[in-house]
Amino acid sequence: MAIIGGAGNPVGGSFTGPAEALEYVGDHCYAYSGAVSVGAVQNTEYTMLNFTTSGAGYIRAEIQFAPTDAESSNDFKTVIKINDSLVWGELNQETFSRYHDLKMPAVLMIAPYSTVNVAMANVTDSNAINWICALTGRVYRDRPRD
């Protein structure tokens, strides 16, 4: 099976570290960004994850973000696009006091052969903060019908 433009490992294997790619393991998939510095340049989007899904089936994905640095008063936005269409956007104001209370993942359905881009931007221009992003999902494969 050929890998489709950044589709990651379509057959499963060992975790090799953070990457922007999507990994498949049986009926599950995952991606971890590792720490990404979301810079101090106002409204500049920094890519957390960027991949194209395989034809293995559609995915029910949960995408979650967390800061790795000490407290900040910066405001950040999260942006998720599928095939260059915005499907999720969220502004996180007063980042650390409010953000840690919510901890709500973005829950999305992703079709086969879809290009997914997950990004964050600093909407205040004070200082850069390191963020991590994790995607976990369940792959639903087409089953033969009787």
N, C-alpha and C positions, 0 to 999 in steps of 0.2 A: 504494500500500500504506500503510495507516494505521500510525502508530507506536503501540505498545501500552505504556501507562504507563511511561515512562522507558526504553523499549527502545533509545534511541539512534538511530543512523542505519542503517536496514535495507537501504539500497542501496549504501552505501560513500561515501567522499569523503575529504576532507583532514582530517588530525589537527588539531583545534582547541584542544587543551590538555587538561589533566587534568579529569576529571569522574567522577561516580559511574555514568554510563551505559555501556552496552555498545555498541560500534561494530562494524558488519559491513562487511567488504571481501571481496567474492567468497565463497570458501569458508572464510574466516577471520574471527575476531572478536577484539576486544581491549578492554581498559579499563585506565586508569591513574588512580590516586587523587590523585596529587600528594602533597605533604607534608601529613600530618594529625597534629595534636598530640593524642596519646593522653594525656589529663590525669592528674593526680595523685590523682583521686578513686577510691578503691579499688573495683574491679569494675564501674565504669561503662563500658559499651560505647560506643565511638566508631565510627561508620560509615565504612568505607573505600570500599566499593562498594555500590550498591543499584540494581537494574534488573530489568526483566521481559524475558525473551527473546522473540524474534519467533517466528513459525511457520515460519521458514526451514528448520528441521531440528534435530536434537539436536546438542549441542556436547560435544566432549571438551576440557575446559578445564584449564589449569595456572594456579594462583594462588600467587603468591610474595610474601613480605613482606621488607622490609629497613629497618633503622633509618637515620636520616640524621644523628643527633646523635652527640656524643662518648660515650665509654663510660659505662655506668650499671650499677648493681647491681639495678635493678628487674627484677621478673618480669612477663612479659606473657602474655596468652592470646589466641589467635586463634579466632574463632567464625564458621562459615559455615552459613547456613540457606538451605534451598530450600523455598519455600511454607511458611514459618514452622516447618519441622522442622529440627532440628540434624542436619547431615550431616558436619560436621568440627569438631573442637575440639582445640586443642593448647596446652599450657603450655610457655612458653619460659623456663626458669630460667637465672639468671646470664646474662642476655640476650646480651651482646655476645661474651663469650668462647666460649660454646657455640653461639650462633645462627649466627655466621658460619662455623662448621665444618660445620653441617648443610646449610644452603641447600636444603632439600628442599621442592619445591612441593607443594601440595595438588592432586591429580589427580582430577577429578570428571567425571561424565557429567551433563549438564543437559538436560532435556527441553524441547521447545518450550512457549512460554507459561508458563514457570516464573518465579516471583519469587525473586530471589537477593539475599541481604544478607550482606555480608562486614564483620566488625567486629573490633576489637581492644579489649582492656581492660588496664589496669594493675592487677596483683594485689597490688602493694605500693603504699603511699601516700606515696612520697617526692617524686618530681618528674615532670613531664610530659616526654615524649620524642616527637620527630617520627618518624613512620613513613611509608613508602610501600608501596603494594600494586599489583601488576601482574597482570592476567589476560590470557593469550593462549590462543586456542583454534582448533579446526578445526570447521567446520560440516559435518555429514553430512546431506545432503538425501535425502528419499525418492526413489527411482528407480522408474520404471514397471517392473513385472515382466512378463516374456514369458508 
